[in-house]
Amino acid sequence: MTGPMAHSRARRNPADGRALVRRVAATVGVVFLVIGVLGFIPGVTTYYSDLRFAGHDSEAKLFGLFQVSVLHNIVHLLFGVAGLALARTVSGARTFLVGGGAIYLVLWLYGLVVDHSSGANFIPVNGADNWLHLFLGVGMIALGVLTTRRPSRH
């Protein structure tokens, strides 16, 4: 077969040869980048005019649900960059997923104990963020562990 179809079938899959943990970490990194950008888009972020740099008085909500601030969005962007950078190696990808998951579990605990209407809620977080942080923490740790498990020898 000749022509464009033959060439497209011969293309190499960019995922070929990349460890699963690296692909997962890169995907999670891209998701964090997208979320960070979406936090700066009016409409996707409701009450956008109430977006503040930091603090509980930032009433902006990503998807009308998750309380965000400029700082919160920047953290998402930085997390995404870290994910992409660390996804270049298997150990880096695992560190990003497991370490990042641990950070999100700490954020979940923080969200449980902080008074959401106080200055201590500088990130800021709300109840929806708390559930998301728990899910992200457990999910990222699980992905980091499960995608790097060595097959058992019988």
N, C-alpha and C positions, 0 to 999 in steps of 0.2 A: 504494500500500500504506500502510496506517495501522497504528497500534499500536506496541508495543514493538520489533518487528522492524525496522520502517522507521526508527525512531530509532537503533537500534544500528548499522545499516548506514551511516547518515549521519555517524556519529562520525568525527572526524578522527583519523588515526593520529598518536600523539605523536612518532613518528620523522620524520614528514613535514617536510621543510625543514631537518632537522639534518644536518650533515655527517657522513659515515661515521666519521671520526676521532673526532668528539665522542661518538658512540654507543659506539664501541669503548672509548674511555677511560673512559666512565661505567660500562660493563659490567665492565671490569677493576677499577675502583674498588670496585664492589659486591662482586665476588668477594673482593677483599682484606678488605673489611669482614666478610663472612661467615666467611672463614677466621680472622680475628682473634677473632671471637665464639666460633667453634667451639673455639678453643684454650683457652677457659675453661670448657668443658662436660665434666664427668666422663663417661667412657664413650667419647665421641668422641675425647677425649684420654686415652690409657691412662697408667697410673701417675700419675694426677692428683694423688695425695697427695705425689708427689715433685716437683711443680711449684715452682720457686724463682723469685725475682724475676729473677735473671740468673745466668749462669755455667754451666760445663760440668757441674756437679753436679745440674742440673735434668734429671731422668731422664724427665720427662713427654714423651709422644710423640703428636702429632696424627695421628689415624688409625692409631696404633700404629707409625708409620714416621718421621715428621719430628720431630726433637728441638725442643722449644719451652720457653720460659720466659715469665714475665709480660712481661718486656721485649720478647721476640720477638713476642708477641701484640699488644702495644701498638704496635709498629712496623707490623704488618699493619693495624691499625685506622687509624693515622695515614696510611699509604700509601693506604688506601681513601678517607679523607676528602680527601686531596690530589687523588686521581684524580677524585672527583666535583666538587670545586671547580674544578680546571683544565679539566674537560670542558665548562665553560661557553663556552669560545672554541676556535676551531680551533687557534690557536697554542698555547694552554695545553694542549689535549689532546695535541697532537704533542709538546710539551715533556715532559708527564707520561710518555708512552709511550717516547719515545727516551731522555730523561734517567733515567727509572725503570729502563729496561732496562740502561742503563749502570751504574747503581747495583747492580743485581742481578749484572752481570758482575764488578764489583769484589767483591761478596760471595762469588761463586763462587771468585775467585782467593784471597780471604781464607781460605775454607774449605779450599782445596787446600794452603795453606802453614802454617796454624795447627795446632799440636798439639791435637787434639780433647780431650785429657785435661788440658790446662793451663788456668791462669787466664786466658790470652790468649783463650780461646774463650768470651768473655763473653756472646755473643748467645743461645744457643749454636747451633752447627751440627753436623751429622753427614754421613755420606756421602750419604744420601737428600736432605738439604737441598742439598748441593753440586750434585747432578744437577738438582734443581728450579730452583736459582738460575741454572744455565747455560741451561736451557730458558726460564725467564722472561726472562732478559736478552736472548737472541737473539729470542725471540718478541715481546716488547714493542717492541724496536727495529724489527723487521720490520713489525709492525702500524703503528707510527708513520710509517714511511717509505712503506709500500705504500698506506695509506689517505689519504695527502696528496700522492701523485704527481700531477703535472700531466699531462694527456693530451698525447702528442707531436703536433706539427703536421707534416703531410706537405706 
